[in-house]
């Protein structure tokens, strides 16, 4: 089990606090930051996953629960009728995001916003968000990271023009969040509201030939 480097400051700070608490107050108080350090190591985990590359399939960009599958018109990147899959990530889910398909990053936009609970229906419109458009020879898709009530930072580790392999990790959202996948209207969606999904493992859609 790997831990992304962004987690180390949180882990080390909690461990340092545990040492200080032990020296001043004893083990009963020190156990609190020690448990917190263990949680940070758990939260920032990046499990190694074997992704079976398939150009006809779209994998989930995140671990979590499908909140909804809706039809929309995307005027941000696709500029066409589309389907949107919304995934809620609890504080216990793996929080790294993965590319649903192979492609090149053609679009990026960060939007400053509020921090409503990620399951709130207005979160996608009002919260801090980072949108990333991916394009390959077959289609365009938009993946959006949306901050939640506990999240105060969206990390995205790629740039315009970078190429992503299917299932490749490209970023994360800290402490409870939501991820959206927007794809062309002719993509067959294979998930439904309430489904549990895993990034790079669960198939969310099938691209029609």
C-alpha positions, 0 to 999 in steps of 0.5 A: 500500500503506497501513500501519496506524498501529499499525506506525509506532512499530515502524518508527521505533524500528528506523530510529532503532536503525539510525542509532545502529548506523551511527554507532557500528558502521558499515553492517554492523551497521546493516543488521540494524535496517534490515532489521527496519524494512522487515519491520515496514513489510511486516507492518503493511501494509493492502492496499486491496481492493475487496470485492464486497458480497453478502448471501448470501456470507461472506468470509474475516476474515483472510489465511492457511491454513485449519486446519480446518472443524468442527461445534461448539455455540457457547454464547458468542454464537449459542447454537446448533449451528454451524460453525467455520472456523479460519485460521492467519496466519503472520508473512508474512500480512497481519494486519488482520482484516475483517468477513465480512459486513455487520452490527452489533456486538452482543457483545465479550469479551476473554480473558486467556490464554497464548501457545501457537503459533497452530497448536496445537490448544489455542491457541483455548482457552488463548491470549489472545483477543478475540471479537466477535459480529456480527448482521444481519437474516439471521444471527448470527456470531462472529469470534475473534482468537487470539494466537500464540506471538509475539503479545502484543497483540490490537488491536480498533478498534471498539465495541459498537453499531458498524456494519461493512460487509462486508470492513471492517477492524476490527482486527489481531493482532501477529506470528503468530496465528489467526482463527476464524469461527463461523456457523450450522449451516445455512451452506454452507461453501465452503472446506476444510483447507489452503486459502489464503484472503484477507480480504475476497476469498475466499468461505468460506460461502454463506448459504442463502435 
